[in-house]
């Protein structure tokens, strides 16, 4: 679930695809990195596991990624 410290990452449009958001939030360096995180089962959206890079996100969605250094979260803004 969201943590109070999860930064809000503003988006231009009303929706953004999960793969694009991971790059915009600085969690993934490239589309290939985003795909690898999704394939590894490291990504949740609003607390639910997600493996679709094309998943449509809207403002308020919370994305969390389990990384070796800990969980990194961001809120779609």
Buried (B, 14 or more C-beta within 10 A) or exposed (E): EBEEEBEEBEBEEEBBBBBBBBBBBEBBEEEEBBBEBBEEEBBBBEEEEBBEBEBEBEEEBBBBBBEEEEEBBBBBE
